[in-house]
Amino acid sequence: MDTSIFKAYDIRGLWPDQINKPDVFKISKAFAIFVKDFYASEAPIIVVGYDIRKSSEEIFEAVVSGLASENCKIISVGCCSTPLNYFANWKWGADGSVMITASHNPKEYNGLKFSLRRVTALAEENGIEKIKEIALGLSQKEYVFEGGAKQQDSEAINEYMDFLTKEAEGINVSQFKIAVNCANGMVGPEFKKLADKLGIKYQGIFMEPDGDFPNHEPNPLNEKAIASLQGLMRGNKFDFGIIFDGDGDRMMVLTAEGEPVKNDFLIGILGKFFTFDLDNKKVVCDARTSRGAKEYLEKFGIEVIKSKVGYPHLKKIMRESGAFFGGELSGHFFWQDFSYSESALLTLIRLMKVLSVEKNKISDMIKPMQNYFNSGELNFEVSDKEEMIEKFKEAYKKENQFYLDGLTVESGDWWFNARLSNTEPLLRLIVEANTEELLCKKVSELEKIIKE
């Protein structure tokens, strides 16, 4: 078994070179053993769903076989988005769930996302390592592919649509015209069902699921994905645009003018609106979030809690703090009343609610947060990532330093975060400054240290 497929938050690799049916069988069996031990259950209920990738159905067979070999009661929600899988886990009171997906990765990849009860995410430190240990300890003779699942595809999608429709009550969604890029991923059919039920006016591209992802990678931050939607919006009047990722748990918003909205600014818009009237005024965001968004929320008395990058970390902190809302720069947005999980469609509905009440354009709403100049995430290939972090620590030892996720250096008129990629030999860097001139100076300064 290629152990490199065990990532910080999930299982992911190239099919079939790195991830294959026998290994998936063993990993799924290991997950079942883990869940049985964790909950002291002889026959845990596990929800399983899969995305549109060409290898997903084969992997589904191996997952079901692995779970069945440990006496799990398996409920299949079929070909679906990750949020629908989460919804079924939560609403049906399952002991766990498996989502077969490689999210926004290219078509050659596939993988598994594991959750426990109430969609508690498994990560390296609270389960993935243990599952790896169990899987590696299983013998060759365990490769038996058999087992079945109770099919509840239609029940899942119908209940999910009912939930989303209820969330849209009181919102005049027909007042908006939306440009939509579904990236040939799993959200296309779900979005169309929702649009039909609610009367959402839209024009869409790449709406049909296609595991070859023929138009661009299913990543909402992908330049081609953004350019494709901008092409649709050009010369047409839309209130905003939205790009979904391959498995439906991430999104990117474009203004009416076709400009991409930084996701930390969306955190600001959504966090202020949905937290301002709560007793528990807390928003959780990742360590890379702009000062502009943080200061905007704090102006309304909202506490901003920073987290390590990665959805398991944000979900954990949200549960511990009781925060209603959280978000990441990658386009994950988390909701307490969706079992602290992500749903791009739920976030879309709530964005429409904000716009309906505020009666303002997104481009105007983000202006109060646009007080700084930001580099965006810069990636550098380095041979020794840990050594580079140490160099930064030494170079900026007179500045305030924090170690929540990698290294964050804070100065009065600028700051940066440098962290290590979990999956690639990359150092990821974000720099923000009060002026464009200072930003350029500091980026050059840091690049010089990297190249030394």
C-alpha positions as CSV (number, residue, x, y, z in Angstrom):
1,M,0.0,0.0,0.0
2,D,1.3,3.5,-0.9
3,T,1.1,5.3,2.4
4,S,1.5,8.7,0.7
5,I,-2.3,8.5,0.0
6,F,-2.9,9.1,3.7
7,K,-3.2,12.9,3.9
8,A,-3.8,15.2,6.8
9,Y,-7.6,15.2,6.4
10,D,-8.4,12.4,4.0
11,I,-7.2,9.6,1.7
12,R,-6.2,10.8,-1.8
13,G,-4.1,9.7,-4.7
14,L,-3.8,8.8,-8.4
15,W,-6.1,6.0,-9.6
16,P,-5.1,3.2,-9.9
17,D,-1.4,3.7,-9.4
18,Q,-1.5,5.0,-5.8
19,I,-5.1,4.1,-4.8
20,N,-6.8,0.9,-5.9
21,K,-9.6,-1.5,-5.0
22,P,-7.7,-3.8,-2.7
23,D,-6.3,-0.9,-0.7
24,V,-9.7,0.8,-0.6
25,F,-11.2,-2.4,0.8
26,K,-8.6,-2.6,3.5
27,I,-8.9,1.2,4.4
28,S,-12.7,0.9,4.5
29,K,-12.5,-2.2,6.7
30,A,-10.0,-0.3,8.9
31,F,-12.5,2.7,9.2
32,A,-15.2,0.2,10.2
33,I,-13.0,-1.3,12.9
34,F,-12.1,2.2,14.1
35,V,-15.8,3.3,14.3
36,K,-16.9,0.1,16.1
37,D,-14.2,0.6,18.7
38,F,-14.8,4.4,19.0
39,Y,-18.6,4.0,19.7
40,A,-18.5,0.4,21.1
41,S,-20.9,-0.6,18.4
42,E,-21.2,-4.1,16.9
43,A,-23.1,-2.9,13.8
44,P,-22.5,0.8,13.1
45,I,-24.6,2.7,10.5
46,I,-22.4,4.2,7.7
47,V,-23.6,6.5,4.9
48,V,-21.6,6.1,1.6
49,G,-21.8,8.4,-1.4
50,Y,-19.5,9.0,-4.4
51,D,-18.8,11.7,-7.0
52,I,-18.8,11.6,-10.8
53,R,-15.2,10.5,-11.3
54,K,-14.7,7.6,-13.6
55,S,-13.2,5.4,-10.8
56,S,-15.8,6.3,-8.2
57,E,-18.2,3.4,-8.8
58,E,-15.4,0.8,-8.6
59,I,-14.2,2.4,-5.4
60,F,-17.7,2.4,-4.0
61,E,-17.9,-1.4,-4.5
62,A,-14.6,-1.8,-2.5
63,V,-15.8,0.6,0.2
64,V,-19.1,-1.2,0.7
65,S,-17.3,-4.6,0.7
66,G,-14.8,-3.4,3.4
67,L,-17.6,-2.0,5.6
68,A,-19.8,-5.1,5.1
69,S,-16.9,-7.3,6.2
70,E,-17.2,-5.7,9.6
71,N,-21.0,-6.0,9.9
72,C,-21.7,-2.4,9.2
73,K,-25.2,-1.3,8.1
74,I,-24.6,0.6,4.9
75,I,-26.8,3.3,3.5
76,S,-25.9,4.4,0.0
77,V,-26.8,7.9,-1.2
78,G,-25.4,7.1,-4.6
79,C,-23.8,9.7,-6.8
80,C,-23.9,12.9,-4.9
81,S,-22.2,16.0,-3.6
82,T,-20.2,16.0,-0.4
83,P,-22.7,18.3,1.4
84,L,-25.5,15.8,0.6
85,N,-23.4,13.0,2.1
86,Y,-22.9,15.1,5.2
87,F,-26.6,15.9,5.3
88,A,-27.5,12.2,5.3
89,N,-25.0,11.5,8.0
90,W,-26.4,14.2,10.2
91,K,-30.2,13.9,9.5
92,W,-30.3,10.1,9.7
93,G,-28.2,9.8,12.8
94,A,-25.5,7.7,11.3
95,D,-22.4,6.6,13.1
96,G,-20.2,7.7,10.3
97,S,-20.0,8.4,6.6
98,V,-17.6,7.9,3.7
99,M,-17.5,10.2,0.7
100,I,-15.7,9.0,-2.4
101,T,-14.2,12.1,-4.0
102,A,-10.9,13.9,-4.7
103,S,-12.7,17.2,-4.4
104,H,-11.1,19.8,-6.8
105,N,-8.2,17.6,-7.9
106,P,-7.8,16.7,-11.6
107,K,-9.7,13.7,-13.0
108,E,-6.9,11.2,-12.5
109,Y,-7.3,11.4,-8.7
110,N,-9.8,9.9,-6.3
111,G,-10.0,9.4,-2.6
112,L,-12.1,9.1,0.6
113,K,-13.4,11.6,3.2
114,F,-14.3,10.1,6.5
115,S,-16.7,11.5,9.1
116,L,-18.0,10.3,12.4
117,R,-21.4,11.0,14.1
118,R,-22.9,14.5,13.4
119,V,-20.3,14.9,10.6
120,T,-17.3,15.2,13.0
121,A,-14.4,15.2,10.5
122,L,-11.6,12.8,10.8
123,A,-8.1,14.2,10.5
124,E,-4.5,13.0,11.0
125,E,-4.4,13.5,14.7
126,N,-7.9,12.1,15.5
127,G,-8.2,9.1,13.3
128,I,-6.5,9.0,9.9
129,E,-3.2,7.8,11.4
130,K,-5.1,5.1,13.4
131,I,-6.9,4.0,10.3
132,K,-3.6,3.8,8.4
133,E,-2.1,1.7,11.2
134,I,-5.1,-0.7,11.2
135,A,-5.2,-1.0,7.4
136,L,-1.4,-1.8,7.2
137,G,-1.9,-4.5,9.8
138,L,-4.6,-6.3,7.7
139,S,-3.4,-9.4,5.9
140,Q,-3.5,-10.2,2.2
141,K,-6.3,-12.7,2.6
142,E,-8.7,-9.9,3.6
143,Y,-9.2,-9.0,-0.1
144,V,-12.8,-10.2,-0.5
145,F,-15.2,-8.0,-2.6
146,E,-18.8,-8.6,-1.5
147,G,-21.5,-6.9,0.5
148,G,-24.4,-4.7,-0.2
149,A,-25.9,-1.3,0.8
150,K,-29.4,0.0,1.3
151,Q,-30.1,2.4,-1.6
152,Q,-31.6,5.7,-0.4
153,D,-30.5,8.0,-3.2
154,S,-33.9,9.7,-3.9
155,E,-34.8,10.0,-0.2
156,A,-31.5,11.8,0.5
157,I,-31.8,14.3,-2.4
158,N,-35.4,15.0,-1.6
159,E,-34.8,15.6,2.1
160,Y,-31.8,17.8,1.2
161,M,-33.9,19.9,-1.2
162,D,-36.6,20.3,1.4
163,F,-34.1,21.5,3.9
164,L,-32.6,24.0,1.5
165,T,-36.1,25.2,0.3
166,K,-37.1,25.9,3.9
167,E,-33.9,27.9,4.4
168,A,-35.0,30.1,1.5
169,E,-38.4,31.0,3.0
170,G,-39.0,34.7,3.2
171,I,-36.3,35.5,0.5
172,N,-37.4,36.7,-2.9
173,V,-34.8,34.8,-4.8
174,S,-36.4,35.6,-8.2
175,Q,-35.2,39.2,-7.8
176,F,-31.7,38.0,-8.6
177,K,-30.2,36.8,-11.9
178,I,-27.1,34.6,-11.3
179,A,-24.3,33.4,-13.5
180,V,-23.3,29.8,-12.5
181,N,-20.3,27.6,-13.3
182,C,-20.9,24.0,-12.0
183,A,-17.5,22.8,-13.3
184,N,-19.0,19.6,-14.6
185,G,-19.1,18.5,-10.9
186,M,-21.7,17.2,-8.6
187,V,-23.6,20.4,-7.9
188,G,-25.1,20.8,-11.4
189,P,-28.1,18.5,-10.9
190,E,-28.6,19.6,-7.3
191,F,-28.5,23.3,-8.2
192,K,-31.0,22.8,-11.1
193,K,-33.4,21.0,-8.7
194,L,-33.1,23.8,-6.2
195,A,-33.5,26.5,-8.9
196,D,-36.6,24.9,-10.2
197,K,-38.1,24.6,-6.7
198,L,-37.3,28.2,-5.7
199,G,-37.6,30.0,-9.1
200,I,-34.0,31.1,-9.2
201,K,-33.2,32.9,-12.4
202,Y,-29.8,31.9,-13.8
203,Q,-27.6,31.2,-16.8
204,G,-25.2,28.3,-16.4
205,I,-22.2,26.7,-17.9
206,F,-20.7,23.2,-17.5
207,M,-23.8,22.1,-15.6
208,E,-23.7,18.4,-16.5
209,P,-21.6,16.1,-14.3
210,D,-18.7,14.7,-16.3
211,G,-15.8,12.8,-14.7
212,D,-13.4,13.9,-17.4
213,F,-13.9,17.5,-16.4
214,P,-13.5,18.6,-20.0
215,N,-13.6,22.3,-19.5
216,H,-11.3,23.0,-16.6
217,E,-10.2,21.5,-13.3
218,P,-13.1,21.4,-10.8
219,N,-11.5,24.0,-8.6
220,P,-13.4,27.3,-8.0
221,L,-10.1,29.2,-7.6
222,N,-8.8,28.0,-11.0
223,E,-8.1,30.8,-13.4
224,K,-9.8,29.1,-16.3
225,A,-12.9,28.5,-14.1
226,I,-13.0,32.2,-13.3
227,A,-12.3,33.3,-16.9
228,S,-15.1,31.0,-18.2
229,L,-17.7,32.5,-15.9
230,Q,-16.4,36.0,-16.7
231,G,-17.0,35.2,-20.4
232,L,-20.6,34.3,-19.6
233,M,-21.1,37.5,-17.6
234,R,-19.5,39.8,-20.1
235,G,-22.2,41.7,-22.0
236,N,-25.0,40.3,-19.8
237,K,-26.5,41.8,-16.7
238,F,-26.2,39.6,-13.6
239,D,-26.4,40.4,-9.9
240,F,-23.4,38.1,-9.2
241,G,-21.7,34.9,-10.4
242,I,-20.8,31.7,-8.5
243,I,-18.4,28.9,-9.2
244,F,-18.8,25.5,-7.5
245,D,-16.1,22.9,-7.0
246,G,-16.2,19.3,-8.0
247,D,-17.9,17.9,-4.9
248,G,-19.9,20.9,-3.9
249,D,-18.4,21.9,-0.6
250,R,-16.5,25.0,-1.9
251,M,-17.4,28.1,-3.9
252,M,-16.1,31.3,-5.4
253,V,-18.3,34.4,-5.9
254,L,-17.9,37.0,-8.6
255,T,-19.3,40.6,-8.3
256,A,-21.9,41.9,-10.8
257,E,-18.9,43.4,-12.6
258,G,-17.3,40.0,-12.9
259,E,-14.5,40.5,-10.3
260,P,-13.6,37.6,-8.0
261,V,-14.5,38.2,-4.4
262,K,-11.8,37.2,-1.9
263,N,-13.3,34.6,0.4
264,D,-12.2,36.3,3.5
265,F,-14.3,39.3,2.4
266,L,-17.3,36.8,2.1
267,I,-16.5,35.7,5.6
268,G,-16.8,39.3,6.6
269,I,-20.2,39.8,4.8
270,L,-21.8,36.5,6.0
271,G,-20.2,36.6,9.4
272,K,-21.5,40.1,10.2
273,F,-25.0,39.5,8.9
274,F,-25.6,36.1,10.6
275,T,-23.6,36.7,13.9
276,F,-24.4,40.4,14.7
277,D,-27.7,39.6,16.5
278,L,-26.5,36.5,18.3
279,D,-25.5,36.4,22.0
280,N,-22.5,34.3,20.9
281,K,-20.8,36.8,18.5
282,K,-18.0,34.6,17.2
283,V,-16.7,33.8,13.7
284,V,-14.0,31.2,13.1
285,C,-11.6,31.7,10.1
286,D,-8.2,30.4,9.1
287,A,-4.8,31.9,9.9
288,R,-4.5,33.5,6.5
289,T,-7.5,35.8,6.8
290,S,-7.0,39.5,5.9
291,R,-6.8,42.2,8.5
292,G,-9.5,44.0,6.6
293,A,-12.0,41.2,7.2
294,K,-11.0,40.8,10.8
295,E,-11.2,44.5,11.6
296,Y,-14.5,44.8,9.9
297,L,-16.1,42.0,12.0
298,E,-14.5,43.4,15.2
299,K,-16.1,46.8,14.5
300,F,-19.5,45.1,15.0
301,G,-18.4,43.5,18.3
302,I,-17.8,40.1,16.7
303,E,-14.9,38.0,18.1
304,V,-12.7,36.6,15.3
305,I,-11.2,33.2,16.3
306,K,-8.3,32.0,14.0
307,S,-7.7,28.4,13.2
308,K,-5.2,26.3,11.4
309,V,-6.0,25.8,7.7
310,G,-8.1,22.7,7.0
311,Y,-11.8,22.0,7.5
312,P,-11.3,19.5,10.4
313,H,-9.6,22.2,12.4
314,L,-12.2,24.9,11.8
315,K,-15.1,22.5,12.5
316,K,-13.4,21.5,15.8
317,I,-13.0,25.1,17.0
318,M,-16.5,26.0,15.9
319,R,-17.9,23.1,18.0
320,E,-15.8,24.1,21.0
321,S,-16.6,27.8,20.8
322,G,-20.2,27.5,19.7
323,A,-19.6,29.8,16.8
324,F,-22.5,29.9,14.3
325,F,-20.4,30.6,11.2
326,G,-16.9,29.9,10.0
327,G,-15.0,30.1,6.7
328,E,-11.7,29.5,4.9
329,L,-9.9,31.3,2.1
330,S,-10.3,28.1,0.0
331,G,-14.1,28.7,-0.2
332,H,-15.3,26.4,2.6
333,F,-18.1,28.0,4.6
334,F,-19.3,26.2,7.8
335,W,-22.7,26.5,9.5
336,Q,-23.6,25.5,13.0
337,D,-27.1,24.6,11.9
338,F,-25.7,22.3,9.2
339,S,-23.9,20.2,11.8
340,Y,-20.9,22.6,11.6
341,S,-20.4,21.5,8.0
342,E,-20.2,23.0,4.5
343,S,-22.8,23.3,1.8
344,A,-22.2,25.6,-1.1
345,L,-25.9,25.7,-1.9
346,L,-26.8,26.6,1.6
347,T,-24.2,29.4,1.5
348,L,-25.6,30.6,-1.8
349,I,-29.1,30.9,-0.3
350,R,-27.8,32.8,2.7
351,L,-25.8,35.1,0.5
352,M,-29.0,35.9,-1.4
353,K,-30.7,36.6,2.0
354,V,-27.9,39.1,2.8
355,L,-28.3,40.9,-0.5
356,S,-32.1,40.9,-0.2
357,V,-32.0,42.6,3.2
358,E,-29.0,44.9,2.6
359,K,-30.2,45.9,-0.9
360,N,-26.7,46.5,-1.9
361,K,-24.2,45.2,-4.5
362,I,-21.5,42.8,-3.3
363,S,-18.8,45.2,-4.7
364,D,-20.0,47.9,-2.4
365,M,-20.4,45.7,0.6
366,I,-16.7,44.6,0.5
367,K,-15.3,48.1,0.2
368,P,-15.0,48.6,3.9
369,M,-12.7,45.6,4.0
370,Q,-10.4,46.7,1.1
371,N,-8.0,48.6,3.3
372,Y,-4.9,46.6,2.6
373,F,-2.8,45.2,-0.2
374,N,-2.6,41.4,-0.3
375,S,-0.3,39.1,-2.3
376,G,-2.7,36.2,-2.4
377,E,-1.2,32.8,-1.7
378,L,2.2,32.4,-3.3
379,N,3.8,29.0,-3.6
380,F,7.5,28.2,-3.7
381,E,9.2,24.9,-4.3
382,V,11.8,24.4,-1.6
383,S,13.9,21.3,-0.7
384,D,13.6,21.8,3.0
385,K,10.4,23.5,4.1
386,E,11.1,23.3,7.8
387,E,14.5,24.9,7.4
388,M,12.9,27.8,5.4
389,I,10.5,28.5,8.3
390,E,13.5,28.6,10.7
391,K,15.2,31.2,8.3
392,F,12.1,33.3,8.5
393,K,12.0,33.1,12.3
394,E,15.6,34.3,12.5
395,A,15.2,37.1,9.9
396,Y,12.2,38.5,11.7
397,K,13.0,37.7,15.3
398,K,12.4,41.3,16.4
399,E,8.8,41.1,15.2
400,N,5.8,39.5,16.9
401,Q,5.7,35.8,15.9
402,F,2.8,33.3,16.2
403,Y,2.8,29.6,15.4
404,L,-0.9,28.6,15.0
405,D,-0.3,27.4,11.4
406,G,3.2,27.6,10.3
407,L,4.7,31.0,11.1
408,T,2.9,34.3,11.2
409,V,4.9,37.4,11.6
410,E,3.0,40.6,12.6
411,S,4.3,44.1,12.3
412,G,2.4,47.4,12.5
413,D,2.0,48.0,8.8
414,W,2.4,44.5,7.3
415,W,2.3,40.8,8.2
416,F,2.9,37.5,6.6
417,N,2.1,33.8,7.1
418,A,4.3,31.0,5.8
419,R,3.1,27.4,6.2
420,L,4.1,24.0,4.8
421,S,2.0,22.2,2.2
422,N,0.6,18.9,3.5
423,T,0.8,17.2,0.2
424,E,3.5,18.9,-1.9
425,P,7.1,20.1,-1.5
426,L,5.8,23.7,-1.3
427,L,6.1,26.6,1.0
428,R,2.8,28.7,0.9
429,L,3.2,32.4,1.6
430,I,0.7,35.2,2.1
431,V,1.8,38.8,2.6
432,E,-0.4,41.8,3.4
433,A,0.6,45.5,3.8
434,N,-0.8,48.9,4.3
435,T,0.5,50.1,0.9
436,E,1.2,48.5,-2.5
437,E,4.7,49.8,-2.3
438,L,5.4,48.1,1.0
439,L,3.7,44.9,-0.1
440,C,6.1,44.7,-3.1
441,K,9.1,45.5,-0.9
442,K,8.2,42.8,1.6
443,V,7.4,40.1,-1.0
444,S,10.8,40.8,-2.6
445,E,12.5,40.6,0.8
446,L,10.9,37.2,1.6
447,E,11.7,35.9,-1.9
448,K,15.3,36.8,-1.5
449,I,15.5,34.8,1.8
450,I,13.9,31.8,0.0
451,K,16.4,31.9,-2.8
452,E,19.5,32.3,-0.7
